[in-house]
Amino acid sequence: MKILVGIKRVVDYNVRVRVKPDGSGVALDGVKMSINPFDEIALEEALRIRERNQATEVIVVAVGPEEVQTQLRSALAMGADRAILVKCDQPIEPQGVARALLAVIRQEQIGLAILGKQAIDDDAGQTGQMLAALWERPQVTFASKLELQAEKAQVTREVDSGLETLSIDLPAVITTDLRLNEPRYIKLPDIMKAKKKPLAVTDLAALGVNAMPQFRVVKTEPPVPRARGIMVKDVPELVAELRKRGVVS
């Protein structure tokens, strides 16, 4: 069985995001970019499945500009066998990404697709669900535990009332939550080995995918700055300040 893992290039989670002065988007010049953290979890889980001899190959796929090859090489250094970049120089919506992933799934005869539950830049959380709908295969979102048994996957997910365990037929789409695993640390020898691993480059047209945008971003604004707090010397002063602000009576 081959496993496909979708990854996305995002601003590193340690970086403070800044909005462009004209409000046209987020400033990316000179900003550190990384693999979306949820996608790293998805890749780690795929690698563990392969290491248990339950899969033959892990293929990472990304949709985006040429620069995404850096993140694909990082995924190869983690242990993925192959990488595919679907070139797209324009912003692409979740449905377009799902269609591109589906085209690769059909070409590669994928048995399991694992994606992060959401990307930390737009927080859309839609690609996995759209991929499952287009593929017409079962899906489980927000997985916190995954076990493969023959032609089925048993997936545990966190819900408001506790844990829910589902059994679905393969092929299927699974999206990963934070508690599924902890991604491995990439070592220098693995980075060197990744340079020799295959990284194929294609584009949306070659896959027969039309990803015309349905939405237009009108304006991007930073959050309203929070007012500075004040220091109080004791509890009576704290209570007095809260009363003055109408928080307590």
C-alpha positions as CSV (number, residue, x, y, z in Angstrom):
1,M,0.0,0.0,0.0
2,K,1.2,3.5,-0.8
3,I,0.5,6.4,1.5
4,L,0.1,9.9,0.3
5,V,0.8,12.8,2.7
6,G,-0.2,16.3,1.8
7,I,2.0,19.1,3.1
8,K,1.7,22.9,3.0
9,R,4.3,25.6,3.3
10,V,3.4,28.1,6.0
11,V,5.0,30.8,8.1
12,D,6.9,29.1,10.9
13,Y,4.8,29.0,14.1
14,N,7.6,30.7,16.1
15,V,7.4,33.8,13.8
16,R,5.3,36.8,14.6
17,V,3.1,37.4,11.6
18,R,2.9,40.9,10.2
19,V,0.4,42.4,7.8
20,K,1.5,44.3,4.8
21,P,1.1,48.1,5.2
22,D,-1.5,48.2,2.3
23,G,-3.5,45.4,3.9
24,S,-3.1,43.1,0.8
25,G,-1.9,40.2,2.8
26,V,0.7,38.9,5.2
27,A,4.3,40.1,4.8
28,L,6.5,37.1,3.8
29,D,9.8,38.7,2.7
30,G,12.6,37.3,4.8
31,V,10.2,35.3,6.9
32,K,11.1,31.7,8.0
33,M,8.8,29.2,6.3
34,S,8.2,25.6,7.5
35,I,6.0,22.6,7.0
36,N,2.6,23.1,8.5
37,P,2.8,21.4,12.0
38,F,-0.3,19.3,11.6
39,D,1.2,18.0,8.3
40,E,4.4,17.0,10.1
41,I,2.2,14.9,12.4
42,A,0.5,13.3,9.3
43,L,3.9,12.5,7.8
44,E,5.2,11.0,11.1
45,E,2.2,8.7,11.3
46,A,2.7,7.6,7.7
47,L,6.4,6.8,8.4
48,R,5.4,4.8,11.5
49,I,3.0,2.8,9.4
50,R,5.6,2.0,6.8
51,E,8.1,1.1,9.6
52,R,5.6,-1.5,10.8
53,N,5.6,-2.9,7.3
54,Q,2.0,-1.9,6.7
55,A,2.9,0.3,3.8
56,T,5.4,0.1,1.0
57,E,6.0,3.7,0.2
58,V,5.3,7.2,1.6
59,I,4.8,10.0,-1.0
60,V,4.6,13.6,0.1
61,V,2.7,16.1,-2.2
62,A,2.6,19.9,-2.0
63,V,0.8,22.4,-4.1
64,G,2.5,25.8,-4.4
65,P,5.4,27.8,-5.9
66,E,8.9,26.6,-6.7
67,E,10.0,27.5,-3.2
68,V,7.9,24.7,-1.7
69,Q,10.7,22.3,-2.7
70,T,12.5,23.3,0.5
71,Q,9.7,22.0,2.6
72,L,9.4,18.9,0.4
73,R,13.1,18.2,1.0
74,S,12.5,18.5,4.7
75,A,9.8,15.9,4.4
76,L,12.2,13.6,2.5
77,A,14.7,14.1,5.3
78,M,12.1,13.0,7.8
79,G,11.9,9.7,5.9
80,A,9.4,10.1,3.0
81,D,10.4,8.0,-0.1
82,R,9.4,10.4,-2.8
83,A,8.1,14.0,-3.2
84,I,5.8,15.6,-5.8
85,L,5.5,19.4,-6.3
86,V,2.4,20.5,-8.1
87,K,3.4,24.0,-9.2
88,C,1.0,26.8,-8.7
89,D,2.2,30.4,-8.4
90,Q,-1.1,31.8,-7.5
91,P,-3.0,31.4,-4.2
92,I,-5.0,28.2,-4.3
93,E,-8.1,27.4,-2.3
94,P,-8.7,24.1,-0.5
95,Q,-10.9,22.7,-3.2
96,G,-8.2,23.3,-5.8
97,V,-5.6,21.5,-3.5
98,A,-8.1,18.6,-3.0
99,R,-8.5,18.2,-6.8
100,A,-4.7,18.2,-7.3
101,L,-4.2,15.6,-4.6
102,L,-7.0,13.5,-6.1
103,A,-5.2,13.5,-9.5
104,V,-2.0,12.3,-7.8
105,I,-3.9,9.7,-5.9
106,R,-5.3,8.2,-9.1
107,Q,-2.0,8.3,-10.8
108,E,-0.1,6.6,-8.0
109,Q,-2.9,4.2,-6.9
110,I,-2.8,5.4,-3.3
111,G,-4.3,3.3,-0.5
112,L,-4.4,5.9,2.2
113,A,-4.2,9.7,2.3
114,I,-3.2,11.4,5.5
115,L,-3.4,15.2,5.9
116,G,-3.1,17.6,8.8
117,K,-6.5,18.6,10.1
118,Q,-5.9,22.3,9.2
119,A,-3.1,24.7,8.2
120,I,-2.0,27.3,10.7
121,D,-2.1,30.2,8.2
122,D,-5.8,30.1,7.0
123,D,-7.2,27.6,9.5
124,A,-9.7,26.5,6.8
125,G,-9.7,22.8,7.8
126,Q,-11.4,21.8,4.5
127,T,-8.9,20.0,2.2
128,G,-9.2,16.6,3.8
129,Q,-13.0,16.6,3.8
130,M,-13.2,17.9,0.2
131,L,-10.6,15.2,-0.9
132,A,-12.7,12.4,0.6
133,A,-15.9,13.8,-1.1
134,L,-14.2,14.0,-4.5
135,W,-12.6,10.6,-4.1
136,E,-15.8,9.1,-2.9
137,R,-14.0,7.3,-0.1
138,P,-14.5,7.2,3.7
139,Q,-12.9,9.8,6.0
140,V,-12.1,10.4,9.6
141,T,-11.0,13.8,10.8
142,F,-9.0,14.9,13.9
143,A,-7.4,11.5,14.5
144,S,-5.7,11.0,17.8
145,K,-4.9,7.3,17.3
146,L,-4.7,5.2,14.2
147,E,-4.4,1.5,13.7
148,L,-4.5,-0.4,10.4
149,Q,-6.1,-3.9,10.3
150,A,-6.0,-5.7,6.9
151,E,-8.3,-3.6,4.7
152,K,-9.6,-1.4,7.4
153,A,-8.4,1.5,9.6
154,Q,-9.5,1.9,13.2
155,V,-9.3,5.6,14.2
156,T,-9.9,7.2,17.5
157,R,-10.8,10.9,17.6
158,E,-11.5,13.4,20.3
159,V,-15.1,14.7,20.6
160,D,-16.8,17.0,23.2
161,S,-18.0,14.0,25.3
162,G,-14.8,12.0,25.2
163,L,-13.3,9.7,22.6
164,E,-15.0,8.2,19.5
165,T,-13.5,5.2,17.7
166,L,-14.5,4.5,14.1
167,S,-13.7,1.6,11.7
168,I,-13.5,2.5,8.0
169,D,-12.6,0.7,4.8
170,L,-9.5,1.5,2.9
171,P,-8.7,3.5,0.7
172,A,-9.6,6.4,2.9
173,V,-8.7,9.9,4.0
174,I,-7.6,10.7,7.6
175,T,-6.7,14.1,9.0
176,T,-4.5,14.3,12.1
177,D,-4.8,16.0,15.4
178,L,-2.0,17.2,17.7
179,R,-2.1,14.2,20.1
180,L,-1.6,11.6,17.4
181,N,2.2,11.6,17.7
182,E,5.3,13.7,18.1
183,P,7.3,14.2,14.8
184,R,10.8,13.0,14.8
185,Y,13.9,15.2,14.8
186,I,15.7,15.5,11.5
187,K,19.4,14.6,11.6
188,L,22.1,16.0,9.4
189,P,22.8,12.7,7.6
190,D,19.1,12.4,6.8
191,I,19.2,15.9,5.2
192,M,22.2,14.9,3.0
193,K,20.4,11.7,2.0
194,A,17.2,13.7,1.1
195,K,19.1,15.5,-1.6
196,K,19.4,12.3,-3.6
197,K,15.7,11.3,-3.2
198,P,13.4,11.8,-6.2
199,L,11.4,15.0,-6.3
200,A,9.1,15.3,-9.3
201,V,7.7,18.6,-10.5
202,T,4.4,18.9,-12.3
203,D,1.6,21.5,-12.6
204,L,-2.1,21.8,-12.4
205,A,-2.6,21.7,-16.2
206,A,-0.6,18.5,-16.5
207,L,-2.9,16.9,-13.9
208,G,-6.0,18.2,-15.7
209,V,-7.0,20.3,-12.7
210,N,-8.7,23.7,-13.1
211,A,-8.3,25.6,-9.8
212,M,-10.0,28.9,-10.6
213,P,-10.5,30.8,-7.3
214,Q,-14.0,31.2,-6.0
215,F,-13.2,33.9,-3.4
216,R,-11.3,37.1,-3.3
217,V,-9.5,38.5,-0.2
218,V,-10.7,42.1,0.1
219,K,-8.4,43.1,3.0
220,T,-6.2,41.7,5.7
221,E,-6.0,43.4,9.1
222,P,-4.0,42.7,12.2
223,P,-5.9,42.2,15.5
224,V,-6.7,45.2,17.6
225,P,-3.9,45.8,20.0
226,R,-4.7,44.9,23.6
227,A,-4.5,47.6,26.2
228,R,-1.6,47.4,28.7
229,G,-2.3,45.9,32.0
230,I,-1.7,47.5,35.3
231,M,0.1,46.3,38.4
232,V,-1.7,46.4,41.8
233,K,0.1,46.0,45.2
234,D,-2.6,44.0,47.0
235,V,-6.0,42.4,46.9
236,P,-8.0,45.4,48.1
237,E,-6.5,47.5,45.3
238,L,-7.4,44.8,42.8
239,V,-11.0,44.6,44.0
240,A,-11.3,48.4,43.9
241,E,-10.0,48.5,40.3
242,L,-12.4,45.8,39.2
243,R,-15.3,47.7,40.8
244,K,-14.2,50.8,39.0
245,R,-14.4,49.0,35.7
246,G,-17.8,47.4,36.5
247,V,-16.5,43.8,36.5
248,V,-17.6,43.2,40.1
249,S,-20.1,44.9,42.2
